[in-house]
């Protein structure tokens, strides 16, 4: 399955959630690209949009390879099967975690247009533009639970089979338009897939806020 853009993917994902009568109180996008998909989901479902800021934790030897993730305000999730028990790796990871916590604080200051959404007893839909390992979305789910969310749906246009199985253990429901057991990179499932900018994310959030006024 191939999507033209994140906007198209969000419209299709929102339509699928609507057809399946997914009940929720708000939509939370995972910056950056996930917010662009989430904006269309929120528009289709006529729900408020906000962000839940996450950061990937990369392996010390290969930073692009995720071994865990951070989620606001204070969630750290590490994959013990990958990290193992080597003290040297753990020391290196703690340095990376400190770096990513600082970046997460910076992103929170940029992307929250007001106080973070109140999640207690709410049903929320967490949206990303694609799930490779599922690490960042798992951290987001843990964060939503810690903030008191009553129900958490993880939704995405495309996901690996491993990510869906992983998230099915922690989310109430996982919705993916396309699940690929031979998943490659998220960008391979989009005809246009650029690095989303802070300005694009903020524009989507402001537009959603205007719709809700």
NORGI-V398663 format. One record per backbone hydrogen bond with DSSP energy under -0.5 kcal/mol. CO is the residue of the C=O (numbers start at 0). NH is the residue of the N-H. E is the energy in kcal/mol with one decimal. If there is no record, write none. Layout:
co={CO | CO}
nh={NH | NH}
e={E | E}
This chain:
co={2 | 3 | 4 | 5 | 6 | 7 | 8 | 9 | 10 | 11 | 12 | 13 | 14 | 15 | 16 | 17 | 20 | 24 | 25 | 26 | 27 | 28 | 28 | 29 | 31 | 31 | 32 | 32 | 33 | 34 | 35 | 36 | 36 | 37 | 38 | 39 | 40 | 41 | 41 | 47 | 49 | 52 | 54 | 55 | 56 | 56 | 58 | 61 | 61 | 63 | 64 | 66 | 67 | 68 | 69 | 70 | 74 | 76 | 77 | 78 | 78 | 79 | 82 | 85 | 86 | 87 | 88 | 89 | 90 | 91 | 92 | 93 | 94 | 95 | 96 | 97 | 98 | 99 | 100 | 101 | 102 | 103 | 104 | 105 | 106 | 107 | 110 | 116 | 118 | 121 | 121 | 121 | 122 | 122 | 123 | 123 | 124 | 124 | 125 | 126 | 127 | 129 | 130 | 133 | 134 | 135 | 136 | 137 | 138 | 139 | 140 | 141 | 142 | 143 | 144 | 147 | 150 | 151 | 151 | 152 | 152 | 153 | 154 | 155 | 156 | 157 | 158 | 159 | 160 | 161 | 162 | 163 | 164 | 165 | 166 | 166 | 172 | 173 | 174 | 177 | 177 | 178 | 179 | 179 | 184 | 185 | 186 | 188 | 190 | 193 | 196 | 197 | 198 | 199 | 200 | 201 | 202 | 203 | 204 | 205 | 206 | 207 | 208 | 209}
nh={190 | 191 | 8 | 9 | 10 | 11 | 12 | 13 | 14 | 15 | 16 | 17 | 18 | 19 | 21 | 20 | 22 | 47 | 124 | 49 | 126 | 30 | 51 | 33 | 34 | 35 | 35 | 36 | 37 | 38 | 39 | 39 | 40 | 41 | 42 | 43 | 44 | 45 | 46 | 26 | 28 | 71 | 69 | 57 | 66 | 67 | 61 | 58 | 64 | 65 | 58 | 78 | 56 | 76 | 54 | 74 | 70 | 68 | 79 | 81 | 82 | 83 | 85 | 89 | 90 | 91 | 92 | 93 | 94 | 95 | 96 | 97 | 98 | 99 | 100 | 101 | 102 | 103 | 104 | 105 | 106 | 107 | 108 | 109 | 110 | 111 | 112 | 118 | 121 | 123 | 149 | 150 | 24 | 25 | 125 | 152 | 27 | 126 | 154 | 29 | 156 | 131 | 159 | 137 | 138 | 139 | 140 | 141 | 142 | 143 | 144 | 145 | 146 | 148 | 147 | 120 | 123 | 171 | 172 | 125 | 154 | 174 | 127 | 176 | 177 | 130 | 179 | 163 | 164 | 165 | 166 | 167 | 168 | 168 | 169 | 170 | 153 | 175 | 155 | 158 | 179 | 180 | 160 | 182 | 187 | 188 | 189 | 2 | 192 | 195 | 200 | 201 | 202 | 203 | 204 | 205 | 206 | 207 | 208 | 209 | 210 | 211 | 212 | 212}
e={-2.8 | -2.0 | -2.1 | -2.6 | -2.2 | -2.5 | -2.6 | -2.8 | -2.3 | -2.1 | -2.4 | -2.3 | -2.5 | -1.8 | -2.7 | -1.6 | -0.7 | -0.7 | -1.9 | -2.1 | -2.7 | -0.7 | -1.9 | -1.3 | -1.6 | -0.8 | -0.5 | -1.3 | -2.8 | -2.2 | -0.9 | -0.5 | -1.8 | -3.1 | -1.9 | -2.4 | -2.4 | -0.8 | -2.5 | -2.6 | -2.6 | -2.6 | -3.2 | -0.6 | -3.0 | -1.0 | -1.0 | -1.0 | -2.3 | -0.7 | -2.5 | -3.0 | -2.6 | -2.8 | -2.1 | -2.8 | -2.0 | -2.4 | -0.9 | -1.1 | -2.8 | -2.1 | -0.5 | -2.0 | -2.4 | -2.1 | -2.7 | -2.2 | -1.3 | -1.8 | -3.1 | -2.1 | -1.9 | -2.7 | -2.4 | -1.7 | -1.9 | -2.6 | -2.2 | -1.9 | -2.5 | -2.5 | -1.9 | -1.4 | -3.0 | -1.8 | -0.8 | -0.6 | -2.7 | -0.6 | -1.8 | -1.6 | -3.7 | -1.2 | -0.6 | -2.7 | -3.1 | -0.5 | -3.3 | -2.2 | -0.6 | -0.6 | -2.2 | -2.3 | -2.1 | -2.0 | -2.5 | -2.6 | -2.3 | -2.7 | -2.5 | -2.5 | -1.8 | -2.5 | -1.9 | -3.2 | -2.8 | -2.1 | -1.2 | -3.2 | -0.6 | -3.2 | -1.4 | -1.4 | -1.4 | -2.0 | -2.6 | -2.0 | -2.3 | -2.4 | -2.7 | -2.0 | -0.5 | -1.0 | -1.4 | -2.9 | -2.6 | -0.5 | -2.3 | -2.2 | -0.5 | -0.5 | -1.0 | -1.2 | -1.6 | -2.0 | -1.4 | -3.0 | -0.5 | -0.8 | -2.0 | -2.7 | -2.3 | -2.2 | -2.3 | -2.7 | -2.3 | -2.0 | -2.0 | -2.3 | -2.0 | -1.5 | -0.9 | -0.6}
